Amino acid sequence: MNWDDLKFFLAVCRMGSIRAAAKLLDVNHATVSRRINSFEDALNQRLFDRTPRGYLKTKAAEEIYAEASHLEERLNLVERKVAGKDQSLCGEIRVTLADVLAQRLFMDDFAEFAHQYPDINLEIIDSARSFNLTNREADVALRISNEPPEHLIGRKLANVHRACYISKRWQNEIKNDDWLAKQNWIGWSDKMRRPIGKIARDYPKFDSKHSIVSAVLQAEACRHGMGIAVLPCFMGDIDERLIRIPPYSSEKKFELWLLSHPDLRKNTKVQTFVRFITQRMNAKKALIEGQRYSFIAQRDTFN
């Protein structure tokens, strides 16, 4: 039995479809389909029921899945143990993080790390999905979370603050309380139309229009005057086309964590990367926590 066949099999079991498994494995969906068909032929067993809801495991597949998962866990353990003893400053580091973090906060740090350590290749995986560090889907994760997994080691880099922004084209109008009260939030989804917590208490009167889930697209919509966006301060406070609205407050929403697997605590290149990013984030902590906003500069803009 080919271990590669088992990897394709496990991916389809977990994702429930050929296309989702292909995306997980970063291969063409036709490749996944071909490997699954070949695996079924080799075993002379039907492993999945193809239904409108996706690929459902048969009884035979359930049995194989349990054993294959144990095998995968053991192989990953061996791989982590070997990687954990790596003392070199060359090779690859797989880093996973959400696209908004990659685009707006970390890319300059990644570039500087690559410049200082030219023999290390960074594989940057921009995804909101929580990649499995135990299975070596990634070596390092940068996650916005208030409850990072207990089985991982890591450090909290900062509290992620958010604030309310509007297009700078309205910088004179927002002095007028009546005008400001007629503006609208840019909603996230049907179930998340308005913020809650401190921001909701500070800005209670706005209606909600539109639905945009992506923070990157929320910021773009806000720049073009579609409404008021609630954005991370590391995005809004350095955007020359956006300004905060009165009363200019921010609130802590999440925590930013840098995580890796305990088996990699002695991996030289991973730990070098961890120390480098930690130091760089210390320099950006005020921005992330909303402290770089200049109330005096905002006041002077209006006067």
N, C-alpha and C positions, 0 to 999 in steps of 0.2 A: 504493500500500500504506500502510495506517494504522500508525503506530508503536505505537499502543496495542494493536493486534492482536498485534504482535511481542512486546510485554511479556507478554501473556497466554500466548502460545506459549512463550516462554522459561521462564516460571514453571512451566508444566506439564512441559516437558522436564526441568527441574532437580529438581522435587519428585516427579514420577512419578505424580501423581494430581490430580484436579480439586479435591478438598477441601483437600489440602495446599497447592496453588497459591493457592486462595482465601484460606487463612489467611495465606500469605505476603504477598499483595497487599491483605489486609484488605478483601475484598469477599465477596459471597454466592457460594456455589459454583455456583448457577444462572447467574450472570453469566459466570463463567469458561467453563462448558460452552457457553453461547450464543455467546461470542466465538470459541471454538475451532471450533465448527461453522460459524460465519460465515466464518472465515478459510479453512477447508478448502473451502467453497463458492466463495469468491472465487478461490482458486488452482486449483479443480477437481482437488484432490489430497487423498488420504487421508494425513494426517500422523501418526496414531497408531493402533496396534492396541489396542483396548479388551480387556484381559485381566483375569482374577482377581488378577493380580499388580500391576495398575495400567496406566497408559498407557505403551506402549512405542513409541518413535520408529520410523517407517518410514524407508526409504532416502531418500525425498524430504525428510523432516523432518531427517535428519542433515545433509543439504547446506544446508538453510535455517538450521539451528541454528548451523552454523559461521559463516556469513556474518552472521547476525543478532547473534551474540555479538561479532563484530568491530565492527559498527555500534554496538552498545550501549556497548562500551568507548570508542569515539571520542566518542559523545554525552556519556557520563559525564565524560570528560576535559574537554570544553568546559564542562560544568556546574560542575565543580570549579574550573576556572580562573576562571570568572566569580565563583563564590562566594568564592574565595580573595582577591579584591580588594575584597570588601564591607567598608566601613569604618563601617557603621552599627551602632547598638546597638538595633536593632529587627528584628522578623521572628521566624523560627522556628529553634530548635535541636533536632535529633532526638538523643535520648540513649538508648542501649540498655544494659541491665544485667539481671542475674538478679533475680527477684522478692525473694529473701531480702535482697539488698543494698538494693533499693529500700525495702522495708518496714522493715528494722531498722537501716539505717546512713545512708542518704542523703536520705530524704524531708524531714527538717527543713532540710537544706542546700539542697535544691531550692526549698523554700518561702521561705527567706531570700533566695536569689538572685532569685526571682520578685518579692519585695517590693522589693529594691533596684533591679531593672531591669524595671519594669512594662511596657515596650514590647517585651520579648522573651517569646515564647511557647515553653514547653518541651513537646515531645512526648516523653513518657517511655514507652519500649517495654520492658516487663518480660518478658524471655524469656531462656531459657538458650541459645538458638541464637546462634551467632556471626554477627551481621549483617555484611554486606559493606560496609565503609566506602568501598572503591574505587567501588562502584556507587551510592554515596550512599543506601544503605538507612538509614544513620544518620550523624550528624556526629561524635559522640563516643561511645566505648564505655568502660564501666567493667567490667573483666573480672578474674576470679580465674584466674590462669594463671601458670605458671612459665616459659613460653616464648611471649611475645607475638609476633605476626607481625612479621618484620623490615621489611616494606614500610610499616609505620605508624610514626608518631612518637608519643612518649608519655613518661610518667614513672611510675616505681614509687612508689606512695603509701605502702605499708606491707607488712610480712610478716603474713599472716593466720594467727594462732594458733588452735588448738582445744584444748578441755579436756573433762573428763568431769563431767557434771552429773546430779543426782538431785533428785526433788521435795523441797522444803523440809520437807514433812510428816515426812520421815525424818531430820531433822537430829540428833535424839538417838540414833537407832538406829545411825547410821554410826560412832559412837564404838566400837561393838562389832565387832571384827574378824570374829568368827564370823558375825554377821548380815550384814555387808557382803559376805563371801565367797559368800553364797548368792544374791546379786542377779544380774541378767542385763543384758547389753547389749540395746539395741534395734537390731536389724539393719537394714541398708539394702536388701539384696536377697538372693536365694539364693546368689549368688556373693560377696557382700560381707556376711558375717555378723558379722565382728569387725574392729576396727582393727588396723593393723600399725604397726611402728616404735616410737617411744619410749612412746607410750601403751600399746601392747600389752605392753611390758616392765614398765611401772609397774603395770599391772592385769592380771595374766596368768590369773586364776582364774575369770573370769565366763563363764557360759554365754550363749548368744544366743537371744533369742526375738523373734518378730514381724519384719515387713519393712516399713519405711517409707522411701521414697527422699527425700521432701521434708524439708529441714532445718526448715522452719516446722512441719510436722506432727510431726516428731521431737520438737521442743521441747514441743509441746502434749501429746503422749503422755507425755513425761517429767514434765510438770507434774501429770498425772493419775496418776502412780505406776506406769506400765507398765514402767519399768526405767531403766537408765542410758543417757543419750544423749551422744554425742560431738558437740559443737556449736562453732561459731566463738565465740571469746571475746566478740566484739562483740554476740552474742546472749545468751549465758549469764550473763556477769558483771553485766549490768544488769537481769536478770530477777529480780524480787523473789520469785518462786515457785520458783526453782531455786537450788541451792548446788553448789559443787564437792565432790568426794569426795576423801578422802586418797589419795595424798600431794599433791593440789592442783596438780599440775604441768600445764603446757601445752606444746604443740609447734608449731613452724612447719609448716604444711601447704602453703600456696600463697602467691603474691604478688598484691597488688592493684595493677592497672595502670589508668591513665587514658590512652586512646589516641585519636588522630585521624589523618586523612590528611595527608600533607605538603603537599598543595595548599591546605590550609586554615590554614597557619601564619600567614598575614597577614589572616585573617578576624577582624575586631575582636571581634564578639560571641562567636565560638567561643573565641578566646584569652582573652577576659574570663571566660568560664565556666570554662575550664581553670585559670586563676590562682585564681579564687574557690574552686573545689572543692579544689585543692591546699592552699590555706591552711586550709580547714576540716578537711581530713583530717589535717593536721599537728597540729591540736588534738585529734584523736581517735586519734592513732597509738598511744598507750599502751593504750587500750581494745582496739584491733584486735590488738595484739601481746600481749595478755594480762597487761599490767603493772599494770592498775588493780585487779586482784584484791587484796583486803586479807587477808593471812594472819592478821593480828592480830585483825581483826574476825571472821574465821571461828573462830579459837580462842576468842574471848570468847563467841561464840554457844553453844559447846558447854559452857563452864564455868558 
